[in-house]
């Protein structure tokens, strides 16, 4: 379900996902899209009313993300910088201590013996991302085993590593290679890349048959591709 409201001279479009929950949540993603997670019994009128009440906050978040740094911008690795995990924004917090990285509320906390050692901070954060990517992507690819069986796809193994120019690839030996940077993006974008590469197990080019198979298992792939390409990491 998708809808929109007017806030001043701004049109706020939003999509709605219904789940078994008691409260309604509103998320503004770095690409400025608005996602509403609503209880199963919520009516369109109730959802619209909630979005209208949160319109000032939504507009503020969209303005913030509109000025967010894009892919390729070098980080300074200091407290207060933005970092992303599964599509959500966190603040980097750097303190003195034994080398470690952990999530703490809205912060990604990094402790190092020397806060001026930017290369160590970067290495610690990248290692943390890689570990999380391996765990999460292994979990996600398990969800697509029915697709593998139904389509008779010969999947060998999942390889996670940092890639420079692409989100993923598929080898002729049936290995799926996924960019560890993908762990920073929303879960639906992760699923899109996985499905895209799984489709290459059957079709090694981007011909008509490939796109037909991708549409079958990921009908929103165009929207997800656009979101992925505009995501500030």
Residue, then its C-alpha position, 0 to 999 in steps of 0.5 A: x500500500x502506498x499513499x501521500x500527504x501534503x505538508x506545506x508545499x511538500x508532498x510526502x509519499x509513503x509506503x505501508x507494510x502491515x505486521x503483527x504488532x501493536x504500535x505504528x512506526x515510521x522510518x525515513x531512509x537515507x534515500x528520503x523514502x518513508x516507510x510505515x510499519x503498521x498493525x494488521x488492523x490499522x486503517x488507511x485513515x489511522x495511518x494517514x493521521x499518524x503520518x500527518x502528525x509526524x510530518x514535521x519530523x519526517x520533513x526534518x529527516x528528509x532535509x538531513x538526508x538530502x545533505x548526507x554524504x554520498x558514496x566515495x566521501x572519505x570519513x574522518x573516523x571521529x565521534x559524531x560521524x554518520x555510519x549505517x547498518x541495515x539501512x539505519x543511521x547511527x553515530x560513531x562514538x570513539x573512546x579510549x580503551x581496549x580495541x573493540x566495536x559494538x552497537x549501543x543504542x543509536x551509536x556504533x561505539x569504537x574503543x582504541x588505545x589512541x583516538x588519533x590512530x584513524x587507520x586502526x579505527x577504520x580497520x576495526x569498523x571494517x572488520x566489524x562490518x565484515x563479521x556482521x555481513x557474513x552472519x546476516x547474509x548467510x541468514x538471508x540466503x537461507x530464505x531463498x532455498x525454495x527458489x533454488x529448489x524450484x528453479x533447479x539452481x546449482x548453488x555452491x557457496x556464498x563469499x563475502x568480501x569488500x568489492x570496489x565497483x559492484x554489489x555482487x557477482x556470480x561465478x561459473x562454479x556456482x559461487x555467489x560473491x556479495x560486497x560486504x558494504x551491502x550490510x550498510x543498506x536496508x534488508x530489502x536491498x540486500x535481498x534484491x542483490x542476493x536474488x539478482x545473483x541467484x538468477x545468474x546461476x541460471x542465466x549468465x547474462x542480462x537477457x530477457x529470460x534473466x529479467x523474467x526470472x528476476x521479476x518473478x522473485x523480486x517484482x520491486x527490483x527497479x525500486x530497490x535498485x534505485x534505492x540501493x544506488x542512491x544510498x549514502x554509505 
